[in-house]
Amino acid sequence: MKANYLHLAAACCGIIVASGNVKSEVPVEGLERGVLPDRWMTGGPKCMEMPEWQVHEYNPRLFILRQSGCTNYEKPFLYLLFGKDRALLLDTGAANGNLAPTLQRTVHRWLLRNGVDRMPLLVVHTHGHGDHVAGDEGLIALNDPKIPLTLIPATVDAASRAFHIPSWRESNGSVDLGERVVDVIPLPGHSDTSVAYYDRRTGILFTGDSLYPGRLYIKDFPEFETSTWRLVRFSAHQPISHILGNHIEQTRTPFVDYPTGTMYQPEEHELALSRGSLLELSDALTALQGKQRRVRLRDFTLWPKATDEAERAAEEKDYQEVNARQRKRMWDQSAPD
């Protein structure tokens, strides 16, 4: 079913290390091109100088927003896509993000530049975890006549109705923004409500927390396997320019990530992955033969949910220590200890 080009190496410190060849993507004519920055703002080094959100124009109809690590260590990415008839926002960010003013300013500037009076906005989610829905209430309260807003709750029932998905684990859906169709592919595994979005205009596959440069937390391992293979099959018939997830936790050094709770990441991995990364993930899952193990690959790590109470407690302690240490230095993390 899938070419097995991965070679699992010996386990190191309880984590399997794997490597493989990642194929680059071939440009496809007709896609809207765009530009990703060489580096993103993260969480410093001086939080007094950091905006709450970084707004990047990928192209005139797609904007990427990143929440500052100075407000929340998760530093999630949000995606704002404009069609002819309405816009689409993927996720609303983590706690303390204060998204509404930045989103309102971005849309108003887009309206001004394009000579448009109003643009309805559909707000959806890649899944229902707190770091992706915390801004919902702030947007609902915005009440801006230039941006009439419809918010789809991050539940299976709501998403199934909104995107006309008859079977969550077997069917796909879509949303038409007006001369811009976005496919919706349910991906339970990281969470029951996880979905991916495929933008036919740019060829970008937005994978939420199911695939990104970092720790791929897996709640339901069999579901995650099935969802990954489903995404492989879907992407085999579509041009994929980038795979963009919701976080960066990996460093620029292969196989090395930032500890959980890190707010300032000066040497972080690039955001974009390729379809080769998806194939690498698929093959790593196949090689495990159903055994839930942590597998460290070049650009991300498989991270099944810890089942041992002591292990979970140790992970929480590590996170608290890392985050507390960085928050103590958040006003000048470039200074020596």
Secondary structure in CASP SS format (residue, H / E / C, confidence):
PFRMAT SS
TARGET T0000
AUTHOR 0000-0000-0000
METHOD secondary structure of the structure
MODEL  1
M C 1.00
K C 1.00
A C 1.00
N C 1.00
Y C 1.00
L C 1.00
H E 1.00
L E 1.00
A E 1.00
A E 1.00
A E 1.00
C E 1.00
C C 1.00
G C 1.00
I E 1.00
I E 1.00
V E 1.00
A E 1.00
S E 1.00
G C 1.00
N C 1.00
V C 1.00
K C 1.00
S C 1.00
E C 1.00
V C 1.00
P C 1.00
V C 1.00
E C 1.00
G C 1.00
L C 1.00
E C 1.00
R C 1.00
G C 1.00
V C 1.00
L C 1.00
P C 1.00
D C 1.00
R C 1.00
W C 1.00
M C 1.00
T C 1.00
G C 1.00
G C 1.00
P C 1.00
K C 1.00
C H 1.00
M H 1.00
E H 1.00
M C 1.00
P C 1.00
E C 1.00
W E 1.00
Q E 1.00
V E 1.00
H E 1.00
E E 1.00
Y E 1.00
N E 1.00
P C 1.00
R C 1.00
L E 1.00
F E 1.00
I E 1.00
L E 1.00
R E 1.00
Q E 1.00
S C 1.00
G C 1.00
C C 1.00
T C 1.00
N C 1.00
Y C 1.00
E C 1.00
K C 1.00
P C 1.00
F E 1.00
L E 1.00
Y E 1.00
L E 1.00
L E 1.00
F E 1.00
G C 1.00
K C 1.00
D C 1.00
R C 1.00
A E 1.00
L E 1.00
L E 1.00
L E 1.00
D C 1.00
T C 1.00
G C 1.00
A C 1.00
A C 1.00
N C 1.00
G C 1.00
N C 1.00
L H 1.00
A H 1.00
P H 1.00
T H 1.00
L H 1.00
Q H 1.00
R H 1.00
T H 1.00
V H 1.00
H H 1.00
R H 1.00
W H 1.00
L H 1.00
L H 1.00
R H 1.00
N H 1.00
G C 1.00
V C 1.00
D C 1.00
R C 1.00
M C 1.00
P C 1.00
L E 1.00
L E 1.00
V E 1.00
V E 1.00
H C 1.00
T C 1.00
H C 1.00
G C 1.00
H C 1.00
G H 1.00
D H 1.00
H H 1.00
V H 1.00
A C 1.00
G C 1.00
D H 1.00
E H 1.00
G H 1.00
L H 1.00
I H 1.00
A C 1.00
L C 1.00
N C 1.00
D C 1.00
P C 1.00
K C 1.00
I C 1.00
P C 1.00
L E 1.00
T E 1.00
L E 1.00
I C 1.00
P C 1.00
A C 1.00
T C 1.00
V H 1.00
D H 1.00
A H 1.00
A H 1.00
S H 1.00
R H 1.00
A H 1.00
F H 1.00
H C 1.00
I C 1.00
P C 1.00
S C 1.00
W C 1.00
R C 1.00
E C 1.00
S C 1.00
N C 1.00
G E 1.00
S E 1.00
V E 1.00
D E 1.00
L C 1.00
G C 1.00
E C 1.00
R C 1.00
V E 1.00
V E 1.00
D E 1.00
V E 1.00
I E 1.00
P E 1.00
L C 1.00
P C 1.00
G C 1.00
H C 1.00
S C 1.00
D C 1.00
T C 1.00
S C 1.00
V E 1.00
A E 1.00
Y E 1.00
Y E 1.00
D E 1.00
R C 1.00
R C 1.00
T C 1.00
G C 1.00
I E 1.00
L E 1.00
F E 1.00
T E 1.00
G E 1.00
D C 1.00
S C 1.00
L C 1.00
Y C 1.00
P C 1.00
G C 1.00
R E 1.00
L E 1.00
Y E 1.00
I E 1.00
K C 1.00
D C 1.00
F H 1.00
P H 1.00
E H 1.00
F H 1.00
E H 1.00
T H 1.00
S H 1.00
T H 1.00
W H 1.00
R H 1.00
L H 1.00
V H 1.00
R H 1.00
F H 1.00
S H 1.00
A C 1.00
H C 1.00
Q C 1.00
P C 1.00
I C 1.00
S C 1.00
H E 1.00
I E 1.00
L E 1.00
G E 1.00
N C 1.00
H C 1.00
I C 1.00
E C 1.00
Q E 1.00
T E 1.00
R C 1.00
T C 1.00
P C 1.00
F C 1.00
V C 1.00
D E 1.00
Y C 1.00
P C 1.00
T C 1.00
G C 1.00
T C 1.00
M C 1.00
Y C 1.00
Q C 1.00
P C 1.00
E C 1.00
E E 1.00
H C 1.00
E C 1.00
L C 1.00
A C 1.00
L E 1.00
S C 1.00
R H 1.00
G H 1.00
S H 1.00
L H 1.00
L H 1.00
E H 1.00
L H 1.00
S H 1.00
D H 1.00
A H 1.00
L H 1.00
T H 1.00
A H 1.00
L H 1.00
Q C 1.00
G C 1.00
K C 1.00
Q C 1.00
R C 1.00
R C 1.00
V E 1.00
R E 1.00
L C 1.00
R C 1.00
D C 1.00
F C 1.00
T E 1.00
L E 1.00
W E 1.00
P E 1.00
K C 1.00
A C 1.00
T C 1.00
D C 1.00
E H 1.00
A H 1.00
E H 1.00
R H 1.00
A H 1.00
A H 1.00
E H 1.00
E H 1.00
K H 1.00
D H 1.00
Y H 1.00
Q H 1.00
E H 1.00
V H 1.00
N H 1.00
A H 1.00
R H 1.00
Q H 1.00
R H 1.00
K H 1.00
R C 1.00
M C 1.00
W C 1.00
D C 1.00
Q C 1.00
S C 1.00
A C 1.00
P C 1.00
D C 1.00
END
